[in-house]
Amino acid sequence: AQSVTQLDSQVPVFEEAPVELRCNYSSSVSVYLFWYVQYPNQGLQLLLKYLSGSTLVKGINGFEAEFNKSQTSFHLRKPSVHISDTAEYFCAVSDGTGAGSYQLTFGKGTKLSVIP
Amino acid sequence: GAGVSQSPRYKVAKRGQDVALRCDPISGHVSLFWYQQALGQGPEFLTYFQNEAQLDKSGLPSDRFFAERPEGSVSTLKIQRTQQEDSAVYLCASSLRGGTNTGELFFGEGSRLTVL
């Protein structure tokens, strides 16, 4: 079974500073990787995904993530955060092959707080 | 509406009561998922439907949990004889295609269940 570790439960950062939210997953032959964002009182929304190809993936709102197979990581980055980025961010993985690939396994989430 | 709709948004139940949570997926979406999100945790998979067929119910915690999607659109998650440990946010998600999850899951805002 897959597992996902988000190393930081809370990350405070000043507005316009860069941020990195860390995510590690358990190794598998092939994986699909996702970052979802949950704004207060809203449903989860897909930020970006890695299925194959280029290891640097760009998403919405200026976020990007890099797939590192050797380190089994998929860290999320943004060079300059805004107040509106305050939200909870979830890393998720699914098996890239086989019948179980529809099932997402989520990390526990990282709460990003942007300080004015 | 254009998104996934869940009702009720909030439900308070006394221990031992039965509850039913409804999910209206995006029209035409083949796949429907239920996830459970306990406080401070990431969403955990409960069950998966492809059209009206329940292809995976391996995540349902006990036989008190039952889900259906009889006509391949609206789904209901029923919890019988609720217990305090059932308190959580229940998330519904849908996606356009069935099978491999390479696409985007669209999540509802969730139904928050509190069992007293």
Chai-1 contact restraints between the chains, C-beta under 6 A:
chainA,res_idxA,chainB,res_idxB,connection_type,confidence,min_distance_angstrom,max_distance_angstrom,comment,restraint_id
A,G43,B,F107,contact,1.0,0.0,6.0,A-B,restraint_1
A,G43,B,G108,contact,1.0,0.0,6.0,A-B,restraint_2
A,G43,B,E109,contact,1.0,0.0,6.0,A-B,restraint_3
A,L44,B,F107,contact,1.0,0.0,6.0,A-B,restraint_4
A,L46,B,E104,contact,1.0,0.0,6.0,A-B,restraint_5
A,L51,B,T102,contact,1.0,0.0,6.0,A-B,restraint_6
A,F90,B,G42,contact,1.0,0.0,6.0,A-B,restraint_7
A,S94,B,N101,contact,1.0,0.0,6.0,A-B,restraint_8
A,S101,B,T100,contact,1.0,0.0,6.0,A-B,restraint_9
A,S101,B,N101,contact,1.0,0.0,6.0,A-B,restraint_10
A,Y102,B,Y48,contact,1.0,0.0,6.0,A-B,restraint_11
A,Y102,B,N101,contact,1.0,0.0,6.0,A-B,restraint_12
A,Q103,B,F45,contact,1.0,0.0,6.0,A-B,restraint_13
A,F106,B,G42,contact,1.0,0.0,6.0,A-B,restraint_14
A,F106,B,P43,contact,1.0,0.0,6.0,A-B,restraint_15
A,G107,B,G42,contact,1.0,0.0,6.0,A-B,restraint_16
A,K108,B,Q41,contact,1.0,0.0,6.0,A-B,restraint_17
A,K108,B,G42,contact,1.0,0.0,6.0,A-B,restraint_18
A,G109,B,G42,contact,1.0,0.0,6.0,A-B,restraint_19
